[in-house]
Amino acid sequence: METWKLILQAAALLFCAALHYLRFMHMYQLNSYQNMSYTKYLRDNPATYVGLLVMAPAAVMAAGLLTERWTVTLAGALLHALLNWPKKAKKPLVMTPRVWRMTAAALVITCALLLTVQLPAPYRAVAALAVLLQPLLVMLYALLLSPVEKLINRRYINDARRILDGLPRLRIIGITGSYGKTSMKYFLRELLSEQYNVYMTPGNFNTTLGVVRAIRGGLSPVHDIFLCEMGARHPGDIREICELVKPEMGVITYIGAQHLETFGSQQTITDTKLELARAVEESGTLFLNFSSPIVREQEYLGRRVSYSTYGTADFVASDITVSRSGSEFTVTAPGGASCRFSTRLLGDANVENLLGAIAVANTLGLPMERLAPAVRRIQSPPHRLELINAGDLAIIDDTYKSNPQGAKVAIDTLARFDGLRVLATPGLVELGEREEAENRALGAEAANSCDVLILVTNRRTKYIRSGALDAGFPPDSIFEVSDAAAAVAIARAFDDAQKTVLLLNDLTDNY
């Protein structure tokens, strides 16, 4: 076959391989570059790489290669491109330096595989495999580059340690929990800024490398306090962050079921969250949410300050009222002093986190009377029980990744609103063997608290529907849509004068 025909076929195959690579590189990134989470995605979504839309074009390309009919190969490549063209993503692939390095490795290895187009049959069929194998080759690219990534990460970590060592007066407060840690971080920044210069990890920078990036990107000698959010998907994650930043204070917001797929059990989740407590308790101060049964039941050493919206604690919130305009509550401090607070934020979860932030700020010397105006000014962090007034429709945006306890709090908040109450959700994820049971329970909770249930369709919504129907929810009040925008449109179409829609959870494309 003429050289130009071989080059044309190789170029067409390279284009198809690039489409497939970018699709699965995106999934690899959404799964935090973790092989275990990524392989679970592959197991759960086999149609994405061995389905008819992928295999049929590959078969046409292979047939063209084997029969030396270059036009057939090009037809197969065109068919692959048409059937597998990327759709608009909720959270697009971010071309980070790591992704660029993996892309360079992908280009070298894929081009090497495509050299087989010039070999005799049947060896030239390997060129078609260069397209089909991209989902698995993504992990090979990561493996080959792992020594490089470790060297780069170590350099960044050492630089972050150098920066921290140069700030001996800096107070570092670690914040963790199954949910509420980001809200707590935002609330603490607002309250502590009344007296201190505060820096916090931005957005969801709550992994070791995220914290490193935050330190290198903005922490400076002008800061008095560093609020360090600490997330975890595996045992040891929080301990690793603590070894880096060495917090002198810690806040544990709530411990419950989250990331069970990677942790394996509730006890492992608990032990991992308590890694912050073990790092702080000998010489620092722990702030503990005693509204969380698991947090309350643990044993701690050293100084601890507890807070709760019920029962016995050092700081207690009482007389809580919630309305469409926000929440009000009274805080009683350890010495018996009390103060009434009002906020535009909704729900008991926000009151809990505000209470915890008040406890930390008050312990650091800010009188509660001084904190009251700051609490009134606080706005909800994005997508966490965020109230949005959209004309005749009130939207409670709680689309940040939820867990069973957080979902219950959000639904309880919706239940307190007057008028038509609408829940729109795709369900709960990363709960391992408990996923079906928890989504059925979510359906039952919805049946007791809302008037309309809108399911953003995926493989979990059948469990929510079943749970709602078993709890007596009317079938004609259940709708299914493809996305949150369609759910809002359905809610807006109802004639009720007052209507509120809770957008609970929003799954990224890997779900």
N, C-alpha and C positions, 0 to 999 in steps of 0.2 A: 504494500500500500504506500502511496506517495507520502512524503514527509509532512506536507501541509495538512493532509487529512488526519494523520496521527496527532499533530499539534492541535488541530481543531477539536478532535474528540477529547484530548486531555484537558483542554481549556474548558470545554462544556462540563466534563466530570468534576473538574476543580471547582467550578461555580456551584454545582449541586452539593459537593462536599462542604463548601463554605456555608451554604444555607443551613445544612444539617448541623454543622459544627456550631454556628452561632446560636441556633435554637437550643442545643444541649449545653453549651457554655453558659447560656442564660439560666437554665435550670440548675446547673452546678453552682452558679453564683447565688441564686435564690436559696439554695440549700447550704449556704455558708461555706462552700468549698469542702464540705464534709462528705466523705465517701459513703458513710453509712446512711445518711439522709438521702443522698443522691441515688444510691442503689435502691432504696425503698421507693423513691419516685419512679424509677424504671420498672420495678415490679408492679407498681400500682397502675402504670400507664403504658402497657406493652404496645398498644396501637400506635403510639407515637414513633416507634422505631421498627416494629415488625408488622404493622398493620397494612392493609391493602393499599392505602395512599402512598406508602413508602415502597413496599415490595413490588407493586406492579410496575412503576417506572424503572426500578432497579433491574427487573427481569427484562424489560425492553432494552435497556442499556447493555446488559450482559449479552443478550441475543445479538445485538449489533456488533459488539466486540468479537464474539465467537465466529460470526459469519463474515466478518470484515465488511460489513455494510455500514459505512460511517453515517449515512443519513438516518439509519435506524437508531444508532447511538445518540445522535443529536435529537431525534424525536423523543427518545426516552428521557433525555436531560430536560427538554422543554416541558414534558409532562410532569416530571418531578418538580420543576420550578413552579408550574401552575398549581399543582396540588398541595405544595408545601411552602407556599410563600408566607413569610412571617405576618402574623396578625398583630394589631396594636396591643402592646402589653400594658398592664396596670403599672408595673414597675419595670421599666426597660433595662436591658443589659447596660451596665456602666463599664466603660472601657478604662478600667483602672490599670496602673502599671503591671499588676499581676496578670490581668487578662491579656494585655499586649504581649507579655512574655509567653503565655500559653499559646497565643495565636501564632507567634513566630514558630514555636515548636510544632504546632499543628500544620503550618504551611510546609515545613521541611519534611515531616513524616508523610504527609499526604502526597506531596510531589514525588517522593520516593516511591510510593505505592503506584502512582499514576505512570511511572516509567514502564510499567508492565504492559502498556498498550502496544508496545512494539514487539512483545514476545509472541511466540507461536501459541495457538490454541492448545489446551484450555487455560494456559497461564495468564493470558491477557485479561481473563474475567476478574482477576484480582483488582483491576482498576475500578470495577463496579463496587467491589467491597470497600474501596476507599470512601465511598459515600455511605454505605450501610453501617460501617463500623464506627462512625464518628461518635455515637453515644458512649461507646466503651473507650474509644481512644482518648476522650476528654480526661478520663482518670489516668491514662498512661501519660498524657502530657503533664498532668499535675505531679505524678510520681517522679518523672524525669527531672522536673524543676524543683522538687522538694528540697534538695541540698542548697540550691540558690536562694529559695524563699526563706529557709532557716537562717542563712547568713545575713540576709537583708533585714529580717525581723529582729535578729539579735542586735544588729547595729542600731536600729531604731529604739529598741528597748533600753540599751545602754545609754543612748542619748537622753531618753526620758528620765532615767535614773540620775544622770548628771544634772539635769535641770532641777529635779526635786532636791537633790543634795545641796544645791545652791540656794535653797529657800528654807532655811532652818526654822523660821518663825511661822511658816505656813501651817494652818490647821486643816487637816484633811478629814472629811466626813464621808465614810462609805455608806452607800444606800443599796439595799437589795430586798428582794421579795418576789413572790410569784406574780404579783401584780401590784400596781400603785407606786412603783419605784420612780418612774419618770415624773408622775404628778408630784410626788414628794420632793423630787429634785427642783422642779419649777417653783413650788410653793416656798421651799426653803430659800431659794435665791431671792425671791421677792421680800420675804420677811427679814432675812439676815442683812439684806442690802440697806435696811434702815440704819445700820450702824457699821457694817463691815463692807470691804471691797471683795465681792464674791465672784468666783469663776466656777463654772460647772461644765461637765462633759456635755457637748452639744448633741441635740437629736437623740438618736439611739446608739451613740458611741459607748456601748457598755461591755464590749469584749476587751481582752487584754490589749489587742492591737488598736481597738477603737480608743481606749484610754490613752495609750501611747500617742496616738495621733492628736488627741485633745491636748495633752500636755505639751507636745512639741509645737502645736499650732496656736496656742494662745496664753498659756500660763506664764506669769511674769512676776517680778518682785513686788509689784504694786498690789498684788492680791493677798488678802488676809485669810480667806477660806477657800478651799477647793472641794466642791461637791462632786463626788465620784460615784456615778451609777455603775452597779456591778450586776451584769446579767450572767446567765449560765445555761448551757445545754448539756454539759457533761460534768461528772464529779471532778473536783479540782480546779474548775474554771475560776471560781471566786477566790480560792486560796492563791492562785497565780496572780490575780490582780492585787490582792492584799500584800503579797511579797514585793510587788513593785512599788505601791504607793504608801504602804505602812500607815493605815488610817489610825487616828487617835480616838475617833468617835465612829459609831456605827448605828444605822437605822435599819430595822427589819420591819417591813410594812405588812406583809401577810405571807403565810406559807400555805400552799394548796396544790391541787393537781395542775401541773403544766409541764410540757415537754416530757410526758411519760414515755414516749417512744424512745427517747435517747437516755433517759434516766432509769427506766425499767420499773421503779417502784416509788411510792410516796416517801418511804423512809430514806431512799437515796436523795430525793429532792430535798427533804428536810436537812439531812446531813450536809448537803452542799450549801444550802442557804446559811447554815450555821457556821460555815467556814469564816464568815465575817465576824461572827460572835467570838470565835476562838482567837482570831487575830487581834481583837480589841480588848477583850474582857480582862486581861491581866493588869493593864495600866491605863485603860481608857474608859469611856462611858458608852453604854449601849442603850439605845432607845427602842423599846419593844412594843409592838401593837398587841395588847392583850385582848383585843376583839377577835384576834385569830386564835382559835383553840390550840393549834399546834404550837404557835409561838408561846402561848401562855403556859403550856404544859412542860416546857423544857427547863433544864437546870442551867444556871449561868453563874459564872464567877465574876468577882469585881463589881464595879458600880453599874447599876442599871436604873433606868427611868422608864416607867411603863405609862402607856396611855390607852384609853378605851372609850368607846361610846356606850358601854354598859358595864356593870359589875365594878369590881374594885381595881383601882389603878392609881398611879401618882397624879396623872392628869386625866380628868373625866369630862366628857361632853354630855350635856343633858338638855332636856327641853328642846329637842331638835324638831324643827318644822321645815317642810320642803314645799315649794310652790313653783308655778311656772316662772316666777321672777327670781328664784334662787333658794337659799337655805339660811336659817338662823339657828344658833345654838349657844349654849352657855358653857364656858370652860371653868372648871374649878381646879386650882393648882394645889400642890402638896401642902402649902401652909394654910389652905382654906380660902385664899383670895379667889374671887370669881369675876368674870367679865363676859358680857354678852357680845357675840360676834354675828355679823351678817355678811353674806357673800352672794355673788351672782351665780355661783356654781351649784350644780344639782347633785342630789343623791347622798346616801349615807357614806359611800366610799370616799367621796370628796371631803365630807365632814371628818372622816377618820384621818385622812391624809393631812388636812388642815390642822387637826388637833395635834398630830405628830409633829408637824412643822412648828406649831406654837410651843410645844413642849421643848423642842430643841432650842428655839430662839430665846425662850424665857430662861432656860438653864444657862444660856450663854450671856445673860444679863439684860435682855430687852424686856421691859415691863409689858404686861398684857395690854394695858391701856394704849401703849404706843403701837402695839401690833394691830389693834382693831382697825384703824384706817387702812393699813396695808392689806389686811385680809379683804376689805371691801373692794380694793382695787384689783385684786388678783383675777386674771382671766384663765379660763380652762385651757390646758395644753391641747394642741390639735388632736382631734379624733378620740378624745377621752371624756365621754359624757359632755360633749360640747354642744350647748344649746344654740341653734341657729333659727332665727325667725325668718321664714320665707313666705311672706304674704299671709295667706290664710292657713298656712301650714307651719307647725313648729317641728323642727327636725332635731332629734337628739343624736348627734354623731358620736357613736362609740365603736368606730370601725377599726381601731387599733386591735391587734390580735388578742382575742379574749380567751378566758378559761372558765370552767364551770362556776366558780364563785363570783368572778367579775360579771359573767352573764346574768347571774341571779340578781346581783345588785342593780344592774342596768334595767332589767325587766321590772324589778320592784320600783325603780324610779319612774318608769313609764306608767305603772299602775296608779301612781298618785296624781296623774294629770286628769283633768276633766275632759269630756267630749270623746270623740272616736280615738281609740288607741291602736296603733298599727305597729307590728313588729316585722322588720325585714331582716333576714339573716341567711347566710350560707351554712351556718352551723359551726361546730367546734372541731378543732383539729389537734394533732400531735398528742393524742390521749391513749395511744396504744390499744390494748384490749378493752379499755373502758370507753372507747370512742362511740360505739353504738349505744351503750347504756346512757352515756351522758347526753347524747343528742336526743334520745327518747325523753329523757328527763327535761331537756330544754323545751321540747314540744309540750309536755305536760305543764310546765311552768307558764308557757305562753297561753295555754288554754285557760288558765286561771287568772290571767292578768291583762289580756288584750282582746280586742274585738275583731281584728283582722290579722291574719298571718300570711306574710309574703315570703316565699322560699326562693332564694337566689340559687338556682339549680346546680347541684353537683351530686356526687355519689352519697353524700351524707344526709341530704335533705329528706330522703325517704324515711329515715329514722325519726326526724323531727315531725314529719307528717303523721307517722304512725303513733308517736307519743301524744300528739295533740288530739287525734281522733279517739284514742283509747281513753283520754281524759274528758271526752264529751264535746270537743270543739266541733262546731258545725262545718261539714265539708265544703259548703258553698262560700265559706269565709276564708278559704285557703287558696292562694294564688301562687303561680310559679312564673318566674321571670329569669332573664339571663344576666341582669346586672342591677346595681343599686339605683341607677338612673331610672330604669323602668319601674322599679319598686316605688320610687318617689312619685312618678307619674300616676301610678294606680292610686296611691294614697291621696293625691291632690284631686283625683276625679270624684271622690265621694262628696256628697252634698252637705255634710255636717258642718255647722258653723265653726266648731272647734275640733281640730284634729291634730294629732301628734304622731309622728313616725319615729321609731327607734331604729337606727341603722346599726345593727349589732354584728361586728366583725366584717372584715373585707379580706378575702383570701387572695394571695398573690398567685401568679400564673402556674406555679409548681403544684398547687392544690387542685 
